[in-house]
Structure formats: C-alpha cells, structure tokens
C-alpha cells in the first residue's frame, strides 16, 4: 500500500466510541484452553448477558463457531443476530476489524495482523486471524490490511487525532519488537487518521500473567471526551498496581493531546477486591471499570458485586448524562482474561 492509498490519506479515521453506531459485533465462546467444561457454560452466559443488554439499544451481530449457531441462540435474546464462521476464541475487540469513517457517509475498516496476543503458547489464531476480513465481507466495507501486529484493545482514540498506546503491546516481544516507536506511530496514524500518540509504559500487573494481553490500554485508560481521560486507580499499596497506576496517572496528567490540550485526568478507583485464589496461590486481580462499552443510549459498565460499582456508575453517568448506565456482572469475563470492552466491537454509522 502506497502512502497515498492509506486510510488516512483517503480521508478515513477511527471515530470515537461515543459516536452513533450501526451495530455491535461480538463472538460466542467456543471450547478451547480458556473455556473448558463448566467454565465454557459460565462464559457463554456472561457473554450473552452483555449481548442481551446491548441489543436493547442497538443491533448486535454475534459470530458463533461453525455448527454452534443454534447453541448460541439458546443463550441469546431473539433480537441478537447469529452468524456462523470458524472461530478459535471470543475476544471480538481484538480479532474484529477497527471500523473507520470518512465523514462523507463511507465506512471502511483497518485489519491488523492478529497472532494470539504476541504468539502466546496457549493461544490459537488459525481462524481468528481471518475474522476481521470475514466481517468486512459481511458488512461490504472496504478493507485496509495493515502490516502491524495489533489488537483493538491496544488502542483508544478521542476522535480528534489522539491515540493511547502501550509500549509493552505494540513494541512488545512477539508483536512488533523489531519496529521502532516512530514506525509504529506512522502505521497507526496512517490507519486510524490520528496525529498524536500518547504512550504509557505498561498495563496492569495481572495482564502479564497467563491469558493476559501484556498490557492492553482499554483496561487502564480511556477517553471520556476529547481532552479528558478516565484512568484506573488502585489506591491500596498492598496491590502491585498501586505504583503502576500512580505512574500512569502522573504521565497522563503531564500529556497533551493532538489539539495541544493538557489532559484532564479522572481517576476511577479500582474495586475493593485485591486478590483471588489461583492455581499457585493468591493472584492480583485486574478488575477494572475502565473496560466499559458505549452503545447508542447506554454505557455498558463492568460490575463486580463491589461497593465501588455504584461510584463508577456515577462517574460514567456524569460523563454521559444522555445515556443510561447498565451495570453487567463482568467477573466471569475477567476470569477468562478481559472485560466488556474486550468482547465487543463497534461498527459506526456511515
């Protein structure tokens, strides 16, 4: 692809998530190393709860593995559209396309290279690496194939030229460790239509353990509006993210966006639970309210049966007064390595 044929050169950019959507895309958990036995059923229930909530506000299309469409429908509202395609996993934010618009009514999509979050030994991506292309065919939008190994959970935009990135994701081992930061930025800007990248050094601690993404930004920080970011804040020194989040908050407070504005930072307290029992003893949780999803008329917010759920709901209600805040239990989703934002992907209106 020549420089004059990139999405940005042709007038396309990734709109902010709060702009109107055509629909939401999701995937249905299928049996693999992360979803086994009873865990598979519980994951399917959790994913379906999210889909059944979103479909009250906008159309939802869910990709089910070949031969599992009827099984999926048993969990889902009849309003959710089900399409069968070969699947390995169920994290649509990462395997789906990043949709773009040109402001003139046209929609296109960036298709990143997906390789199982840095070719991790537990991951399979034989089928998932093709899902973004499958969706561009289903939606009949123009597809732009990037050379960058990247996932949708690794980027967050403000719709006015700024993108948030993480050094351990885009530049990490197994992804693009042979690229320079400048090369990554050039590719990101060419595909997202952004002009300024703000890099955070790393993500939350749990995200570097097995089944983690090695630092996705969408569990750490997100734009609430241009010039304002909401950031995960762990106030308890007993949790390893205490220092991690202090560093990120400080960095973002001293950052400016593509328009030259110094960022306003809204700190959002982590849930009170700090650890959960793992196979080798207590493990720090990465429960985060940042990993929310905006759909037409609603904020779909992770809930953890925690006293801080309501506090988080109030922050988002204030930020989006024209939307209803829907708290959906996300503990089962987090048990498998992500949150509500990780399992959804927006298709903006043209």
C-alpha positions as CSV (number, residue, x, y, z in Angstrom):
1,X,0.0,0.0,0.0
2,X,1.5,3.3,-1.0
3,X,1.3,6.4,1.3
4,X,-1.5,8.0,-0.9
5,X,-3.6,4.8,-0.5
6,X,-3.7,4.6,3.3
7,X,-7.0,5.1,5.1
8,X,-5.8,8.5,6.5
9,X,-4.7,9.7,3.1
10,X,-8.1,8.8,1.7
11,X,-9.9,10.7,4.4
12,X,-10.7,7.9,6.8
13,X,-10.2,7.9,10.6
14,X,-11.4,5.9,13.6
15,X,-14.3,7.8,15.2
16,X,-14.6,8.0,19.0
17,X,-16.6,5.2,20.5
18,X,-19.3,7.7,21.7
19,X,-20.3,8.5,18.1
20,X,-23.5,6.8,16.8
21,X,-23.2,3.1,16.0
22,X,-24.7,1.0,13.2
23,X,-24.3,-2.2,15.3
24,X,-22.1,-4.1,17.8
25,X,-20.1,-7.2,16.9
26,X,-19.4,-10.0,19.3
27,X,-18.2,-13.6,19.3
28,X,-19.6,-16.6,21.1
29,X,-17.2,-18.5,23.4
30,X,-16.2,-21.9,21.9
31,X,-14.3,-24.7,23.6
32,X,-10.6,-24.1,23.9
33,X,-7.8,-23.9,26.5
34,X,-9.5,-21.0,28.3
35,X,-13.1,-22.2,28.0
36,X,-13.5,-25.8,29.3
37,X,-16.3,-27.7,31.0
38,X,-18.5,-25.7,33.3
39,X,-16.3,-22.6,32.6
40,X,-17.5,-22.7,29.0
41,X,-21.2,-22.5,30.0
42,X,-20.5,-19.7,32.5
43,X,-18.5,-17.8,29.9
44,X,-21.4,-18.2,27.4
45,X,-23.8,-16.9,30.0
46,X,-21.6,-13.9,30.7
47,X,-21.1,-13.0,27.0
48,X,-24.8,-13.4,26.4
49,X,-25.7,-11.1,29.3
50,X,-23.7,-8.4,27.6
51,X,-25.2,-9.0,24.2
52,X,-28.7,-9.2,25.6
53,X,-28.2,-5.8,27.3
54,X,-26.7,-4.1,24.3
55,X,-29.4,-5.3,21.9
56,X,-31.9,-3.2,23.8
57,X,-30.1,-0.2,22.5
58,X,-28.6,-1.1,19.1
59,X,-28.4,-4.1,16.8
60,X,-25.9,-6.9,17.8
61,X,-24.4,-9.5,15.5
62,X,-22.7,-12.4,17.2
63,X,-20.2,-14.7,15.4
64,X,-20.6,-18.3,16.5
65,X,-18.2,-21.1,15.6
66,X,-19.3,-23.3,12.7
67,X,-22.0,-25.6,13.9
68,X,-22.7,-23.7,17.2
69,X,-25.2,-21.1,16.0
70,X,-28.2,-23.0,17.5
71,X,-26.4,-23.4,20.8
72,X,-25.7,-19.7,20.9
73,X,-29.3,-18.9,20.3
74,X,-30.3,-20.8,23.5
75,X,-28.4,-18.1,25.5
76,X,-29.4,-15.1,23.5
77,X,-32.3,-12.7,23.1
78,X,-34.1,-13.4,19.7
79,X,-33.1,-9.9,18.7
80,X,-29.4,-10.8,18.5
81,X,-28.4,-11.9,15.0
82,X,-26.2,-15.0,14.9
83,X,-23.7,-15.7,12.0
84,X,-21.6,-18.8,11.9
85,X,-17.9,-18.6,11.0
86,X,-14.9,-20.7,12.1
87,X,-13.6,-19.4,15.5
88,X,-10.8,-20.1,17.9
89,X,-11.8,-17.7,20.8
90,X,-14.3,-15.0,21.6
91,X,-12.5,-11.6,22.0
92,X,-14.1,-9.5,19.3
93,X,-12.4,-6.3,20.2
94,X,-9.1,-7.9,19.3
95,X,-10.0,-10.2,16.4
96,X,-12.5,-7.9,14.7
97,X,-11.8,-5.0,12.4
98,X,-11.3,-1.5,13.6
99,X,-14.0,0.4,11.7
100,X,-13.3,3.8,10.1
101,X,-15.4,6.6,8.6
102,X,-14.6,9.4,6.2
103,X,-17.2,12.0,7.4
104,X,-19.0,11.7,4.0
105,X,-21.1,8.6,4.7
106,X,-18.5,5.9,3.8
107,X,-17.3,3.2,6.2
108,X,-14.1,1.2,5.9
109,X,-12.0,-1.0,8.2
110,X,-8.5,-1.5,9.4
111,X,-7.5,-5.1,9.6
112,X,-4.5,-5.6,11.8
113,X,-2.4,-8.7,11.9
114,X,-3.7,-10.9,14.8
115,X,-1.3,-13.5,16.2
116,X,-2.7,-14.6,19.6
117,X,-1.6,-11.5,21.6
118,X,2.1,-11.9,20.7
119,X,2.0,-15.6,19.7
120,X,1.4,-16.8,23.3
121,X,1.8,-20.6,23.8
122,X,-1.8,-21.1,25.0
123,X,-3.4,-19.1,22.1
124,X,-4.9,-20.4,18.8
125,X,-5.5,-18.0,15.9
126,X,-5.8,-20.2,12.8
127,X,-9.4,-19.0,12.4
128,X,-9.4,-15.8,14.4
129,X,-6.8,-14.1,12.2
130,X,-9.4,-14.1,9.4
131,X,-12.4,-12.8,11.4
132,X,-11.8,-9.1,10.6
133,X,-11.7,-9.9,6.9
134,X,-14.9,-12.0,7.3
135,X,-16.7,-9.1,8.9
136,X,-15.6,-6.6,6.2
137,X,-17.2,-9.0,3.7
138,X,-20.4,-9.3,5.8
139,X,-20.6,-5.6,6.0
140,X,-19.4,-4.8,2.4
141,X,-16.9,-2.2,3.7
142,X,-13.5,-1.5,2.2
143,X,-10.7,-3.4,4.0
144,X,-7.3,-1.9,4.6
145,X,-4.8,-4.5,5.6
146,X,-2.0,-3.3,8.0
147,X,1.4,-4.8,8.4
148,X,1.2,-4.1,12.2
149,X,0.6,-6.8,14.7
150,X,-2.1,-5.1,16.9
151,X,-5.4,-5.6,18.6
152,X,-8.4,-3.4,19.1
153,X,-7.9,-3.5,22.9
154,X,-4.4,-2.0,22.4
155,X,-5.7,1.4,21.1
156,X,-8.1,4.1,22.3
157,X,-8.9,7.3,20.3
158,X,-10.5,10.6,21.1
159,X,-11.8,11.2,17.6
160,X,-9.8,14.4,17.3
161,X,-6.4,13.0,16.4
162,X,-5.1,11.4,19.7
163,X,-4.5,7.7,20.3
164,X,-3.4,5.9,23.5
165,X,-0.9,3.1,23.2
166,X,1.2,0.8,25.5
167,X,4.9,0.2,25.0
168,X,4.6,-3.5,26.0
169,X,1.9,-4.1,23.5
170,X,2.8,-2.5,20.1
171,X,6.5,-2.8,20.8
172,X,6.5,-6.0,22.8
173,X,8.1,-9.3,22.2
174,X,6.0,-11.5,19.8
175,X,4.4,-8.5,18.2
176,X,6.5,-5.7,16.7
177,X,9.7,-5.8,18.7
178,X,11.7,-5.1,15.5
179,X,9.8,-1.9,14.8
180,X,10.9,1.5,16.2
181,X,8.4,3.6,18.1
182,X,8.3,6.0,15.2
183,X,7.5,3.2,12.7
184,X,4.6,2.0,14.9
185,X,3.3,5.5,15.2
186,X,3.5,6.1,11.5
187,X,1.5,2.9,10.8
188,X,-1.1,3.7,13.5
189,X,-1.6,7.2,12.2
190,X,-1.9,6.1,8.6
191,X,-4.7,3.6,9.6
192,X,-6.5,5.5,12.3
193,X,-6.2,9.0,11.0
194,X,-4.6,10.1,14.2
195,X,-1.7,12.5,14.5
196,X,-0.5,12.2,18.2
197,X,0.3,9.0,20.1
198,X,0.4,9.1,23.9
199,X,2.4,6.0,25.1
200,X,2.0,4.5,28.6
201,X,4.9,2.3,29.6
202,X,2.9,-0.8,30.7
203,X,-0.5,-2.1,31.6
204,X,-2.0,-3.7,34.8
205,X,0.0,-6.4,36.6
206,X,-2.4,-9.3,36.1
207,X,-2.4,-8.7,32.3
208,X,1.2,-10.1,32.2
209,X,0.2,-13.5,33.6
210,X,-1.1,-16.4,31.6
211,X,-4.1,-15.5,29.4
212,X,-3.1,-11.8,29.6
213,X,-2.7,-9.4,26.7
214,X,0.6,-8.0,28.1
215,X,-0.7,-4.5,28.7
216,X,-3.8,-3.5,26.7
217,X,-4.7,0.1,27.2
218,X,-8.5,-0.5,27.3
219,X,-8.3,-1.8,30.9
220,X,-6.1,1.1,32.0
221,X,-7.3,4.4,30.4
222,X,-10.0,5.6,28.0
223,X,-11.2,9.0,26.7
224,X,-14.4,10.2,28.1
225,X,-14.4,13.1,25.7
226,X,-11.7,15.0,23.8
227,X,-9.2,16.3,26.3
228,X,-10.4,14.1,29.2
229,X,-9.3,10.6,30.1
230,X,-10.6,8.3,32.8
231,X,-7.8,6.2,34.4
232,X,-7.8,3.1,36.6
233,X,-6.5,4.0,40.1
234,X,-5.5,1.3,42.6
235,X,-5.5,3.1,46.0
236,X,-4.2,0.1,48.1
237,X,-0.4,-0.2,48.4
238,X,-0.9,-4.0,49.0
239,X,-1.7,-4.4,45.3
240,X,1.1,-4.2,42.7
241,X,-1.0,-1.8,40.6
242,X,-0.7,0.8,43.3
243,X,2.6,2.0,41.8
244,X,1.7,1.1,38.2
245,X,-1.4,3.3,38.2
246,X,0.3,6.2,40.1
247,X,2.9,6.3,37.3
248,X,0.3,6.2,34.5
249,X,-1.9,8.9,36.2
250,X,1.2,11.2,36.5
251,X,2.2,10.6,32.9
252,X,-1.2,11.3,31.5
253,X,-1.6,14.5,33.7
254,X,1.6,15.8,32.0
255,X,0.5,14.8,28.5
256,X,-1.1,16.9,25.8
257,X,-3.4,15.7,23.0
258,X,-3.3,16.3,19.3
259,X,-5.0,19.6,19.7
260,X,-2.4,20.8,22.3
261,X,-4.7,20.5,25.3
262,X,-3.2,19.3,28.6
263,X,-5.2,16.2,29.5
264,X,-7.8,16.3,32.3
265,X,-7.5,13.1,34.2
266,X,-10.4,11.5,36.1
267,X,-9.2,8.8,38.5
268,X,-11.6,5.9,38.9
269,X,-11.0,3.7,41.9
270,X,-10.5,0.0,41.4
271,X,-12.9,-2.4,43.0
272,X,-12.0,-3.2,46.6
273,X,-11.1,-6.8,46.0
274,X,-7.3,-7.2,45.6
275,X,-6.5,-10.9,45.1
276,X,-8.2,-14.1,44.0
277,X,-7.0,-17.7,44.5
278,X,-5.1,-19.0,41.6
279,X,-3.5,-22.4,40.9
280,X,-0.3,-21.4,42.7
281,X,-1.8,-19.2,45.4
282,X,-3.3,-15.7,45.6
283,X,-3.0,-13.6,42.4
284,X,-3.7,-9.9,42.0
285,X,-6.9,-9.1,40.1
286,X,-7.2,-6.7,37.3
287,X,-10.8,-5.9,37.8
288,X,-11.4,-2.5,36.1
289,X,-14.3,-0.2,35.4
290,X,-12.3,1.4,32.6
291,X,-13.2,-1.6,30.4
292,X,-16.7,-0.3,29.6
293,X,-18.5,-0.2,26.3
294,X,-20.5,2.7,24.9
295,X,-23.5,1.9,22.7
296,X,-26.3,4.1,21.4
297,X,-28.0,5.5,24.5
298,X,-26.2,3.4,27.1
299,X,-22.9,2.8,29.0
300,X,-22.4,-0.9,29.5
301,X,-20.3,-1.0,32.6
302,X,-18.4,-3.8,34.3
303,X,-19.8,-4.7,37.7
304,X,-18.1,-6.9,40.4
305,X,-20.6,-7.0,43.2
306,X,-18.4,-4.5,44.9
307,X,-19.1,-1.4,46.9
308,X,-17.3,0.7,44.3
309,X,-19.6,-0.4,41.5
310,X,-22.0,2.5,42.2
311,X,-19.2,5.0,42.5
312,X,-18.0,4.0,39.0
313,X,-21.6,4.2,37.7
314,X,-21.9,7.8,39.0
315,X,-18.7,8.8,37.2
316,X,-20.0,7.5,33.9
317,X,-23.5,8.9,34.4
318,X,-21.9,12.3,34.9
319,X,-19.7,11.9,31.8
320,X,-22.6,10.7,29.6
321,X,-25.7,12.3,31.0
322,X,-27.8,11.4,27.9
323,X,-27.0,7.6,28.3
324,X,-28.3,5.0,30.8
325,X,-25.6,3.3,32.8
326,X,-26.1,-0.5,32.7
327,X,-24.1,-2.5,35.2
328,X,-23.4,-6.0,34.0
329,X,-21.5,-8.6,36.1
330,X,-18.1,-9.0,34.5
331,X,-16.3,-11.3,36.9
332,X,-16.7,-14.3,34.7
333,X,-15.3,-12.4,31.7
334,X,-12.3,-11.2,33.7
335,X,-11.7,-14.7,34.9
336,X,-11.0,-15.6,31.3
337,X,-8.7,-12.6,30.6
338,X,-10.7,-9.5,29.8
339,X,-13.8,-7.3,30.2
340,X,-16.9,-6.0,28.5
341,X,-14.9,-3.7,26.1
342,X,-12.7,-6.7,25.1
343,X,-15.7,-8.8,23.9
344,X,-17.4,-6.0,21.9
345,X,-16.5,-4.1,18.7
346,X,-18.5,-1.1,17.4
347,X,-19.4,-0.5,13.8
348,X,-20.1,3.2,13.4
349,X,-22.8,4.7,11.3
350,X,-21.7,6.0,7.9
